[in-house]
């Protein structure tokens, strides 16, 4: 674990209260922010921040059954004005932490499982990614932005992203989470599970274990 401001995070969502998923996700520290672009995607129209209040917007919820739950992330279908106008809504659901001098030199790994949602699973032209973002303290630019595409999932996968903190990031913020772009009420939902942000990389399967994948025993872990 880092001696600085960044601390590890892990959740499999199984213990959260699905009857009040908005409060449960906010209670775990998940936040959301939506960016809006014109129908071409070339012009930024503005954004709106929901913080940890998931009750007032469509952004994320819980799916599955008690003891085997996932976080499902989707577009803001409550934003009828932009959905109906064909504007592209980029929904971001994430955890955020501050970066201090004690974090310099540390490498952080964001690992997660992803799968097509059971209901309203993402369909083109909607897109989705997982990400780590590093911002300066004024959020004026991105200092790091590793991503993994979760738009075209044929089945469950496991993924891992990483970022190394350098001196130029001190005073800024690191975010890790999930995003989608959708419009016109198109399907955008993706399930995410077994989320971890830590200084420990999850090993890739050995050659012998990979042989079991063809028999359907494992999901594939990809490095991004």
Secondary structure, DSSP 8 states (H G I E B T S, - for coil): --SSS---EEE-STTS-GGGHHHHHHHTT-EEEEEEE-TTS-SEEEEEEEET--TTS-SEEEEEETTEEEEEE---TT-HHHHHHT-EEEEEEEEEEE--GGGTT-EEEEEEEEEE-SSSB--TT-EEEEEEEEE-TT--SEEE--EEE-SS-SS-EEEEEEEE--GGGTTSEEEEEEEEEE-TT---BEEEEEEEEESS------HHHHHHHTTT---EEEE-
